[in-house]
Amino acid sequence: MFDLIKNIIKKSDPKEPAKNNSAERTQIAASVLLLEAAQVDNECTQEEMDHVIETLKTQFGLTDDYTQELIELAHQERNDAIDLWQYTNQINKQYSKEEKLAVMEAVWRIIHADGHLEMHEDHFAHKLANLLRLTHNDLIECKIRAKEQIAN
């Protein structure tokens, strides 16, 4: 599973994420969704942010510098966004179902990083699964796997 997640976001130049390339737009879209998961309850704990960074670096195979620049771009995009559709639409165009499941699993890990599930976070996860065209069963399986990973 981790090999699949590592291959989800591919980079052409680990120093310069550009907004024009489709793969890089997908990187930014995935990053926006991860940041939204961390901030959906209006407080981003250090544990949640650490999970965002760890997901981008380790599981998606990004360098420290690229990760920091990608997070900055994603913050800017998130602040300018009206809704999440443009990001989920980008992911739906570029990702397989397995890749979308990996994103959903990462979202659940971020949500559960602080040890409790807020109503807003649960609502966000359900909304995101719908936008990513995942079934309720997919959503629950991702949640269970994420909780097991956090427990270990």
C-alpha positions in Angstrom: 0.0 0.0 0.0 2.8 2.4 0.9 4.4 1.8 -2.5 1.1 2.8 -4.2 0.9 5.9 -2.1 4.5 6.8 -2.9 3.7 6.7 -6.6 0.6 8.8 -6.3 2.3 12.2 -6.6 5.1 12.2 -9.1 7.4 15.2 -9.5 9.2 16.4 -12.5 11.6 18.7 -10.6 11.7 18.4 -6.8 12.8 22.0 -6.5 10.1 23.8 -8.4 6.5 22.8 -8.4 4.9 24.8 -11.2 1.2 25.4 -11.6 0.9 24.6 -15.3 1.9 20.9 -15.5 -1.1 18.6 -15.0 0.9 16.3 -12.6 2.0 19.2 -10.6 -1.6 20.6 -10.5 -2.6 17.2 -9.1 0.1 17.5 -6.5 -1.2 20.8 -5.4 -4.8 19.5 -5.4 -3.9 16.6 -3.2 -2.0 18.9 -0.9 -4.9 21.3 -0.6 -7.1 18.3 0.4 -4.6 17.2 3.1 -4.4 20.8 4.5 -8.2 21.1 4.5 -8.4 17.8 6.5 -5.9 19.3 9.0 -7.8 22.6 9.3 -11.4 21.7 8.8 -12.2 22.0 12.6 -10.6 25.5 12.6 -7.6 24.4 14.5 -4.6 22.7 13.0 -2.7 20.9 15.7 1.0 20.2 15.4 0.2 16.5 15.1 -2.1 17.1 12.1 0.5 19.3 10.4 3.2 16.8 11.1 1.0 14.1 9.4 0.5 16.4 6.3 4.2 17.0 6.0 5.0 13.3 6.6 2.5 12.2 4.1 3.9 14.5 1.4 7.5 13.7 2.2 7.6 10.1 3.0 4.7 8.4 1.4 4.7 10.6 -1.7 8.5 10.6 -2.0 9.1 14.4 -1.9 12.1 16.3 -0.7 12.0 18.6 2.3 12.3 21.7 0.1 9.8 20.6 -2.4 7.4 19.7 0.4 7.7 23.1 2.0 7.1 24.9 -1.3 4.2 22.6 -2.1 2.6 23.3 1.3 3.0 27.1 0.7 1.3 26.8 -2.8 -1.4 24.7 -1.3 -2.1 27.2 1.5 -2.3 29.9 -1.1 -4.6 27.9 -3.3 -6.8 26.9 -0.3 -7.1 30.5 0.8 -8.2 31.6 -2.7 -10.6 28.6 -3.2 -14.4 28.9 -3.2 -14.9 25.1 -2.8 -13.1 21.8 -3.1 -14.6 20.7 -6.5 -11.7 22.0 -8.6 -9.2 20.0 -6.6 -11.3 16.8 -6.4 -12.1 17.2 -10.1 -8.3 17.3 -10.9 -7.7 14.2 -8.8 -10.7 12.4 -10.4 -9.1 13.1 -13.9 -5.6 12.0 -12.9 -5.9 9.3 -10.3 -7.1 5.7 -10.3 -9.5 4.4 -7.7 -6.6 2.9 -5.7 -4.8 6.3 -5.7 -8.0 8.1 -4.6 -8.4 5.5 -1.8 -4.8 6.3 -0.7 -5.6 10.0 -0.6 -8.7 9.2 1.5 -6.7 7.1 3.8 -4.2 9.9 4.3 -7.0 12.3 5.0 -8.3 10.0 7.8 -4.8 9.7 9.3 -4.6 13.4 9.4 -8.1 13.7 10.9 -7.3 11.1 13.6 -3.8 12.5 14.4 -4.9 14.6 17.3 -6.7 11.6 18.9 -10.3 12.7 18.5 -12.9 13.0 15.7 -14.8 16.3 15.5 -18.2 16.5 13.8 -16.8 18.9 11.1 -14.0 16.4 10.3 -16.3 13.5 9.9 -18.6 15.6 7.6 -15.6 16.7 5.6 -14.4 13.1 5.1 -17.9 12.1 3.9 -18.1 15.1 1.6 -14.6 14.4 0.2 -15.4 10.7 -0.4 -18.5 11.8 -2.4 -16.5 14.3 -4.4 -13.9 11.7 -5.1 -16.6 9.3 -6.3 -15.8 6.7 -3.6 -18.5 4.5 -2.0 -19.5 4.7 1.7 -17.8 1.2 2.1 -14.6 2.7 0.6 -14.8 5.5 3.1 -15.2 3.2 6.1 -12.4 0.9 4.9 -10.0 3.8 4.6 -11.0 5.0 8.0 -10.4 1.6 9.6 -7.0 1.3 7.9 -5.9 4.8 8.9 -6.9 4.2 12.6 -4.9 0.9 12.6 -1.9 2.7 11.1 -2.1 5.4 13.8 -2.4 2.9 16.5 0.8 1.2 15.5 
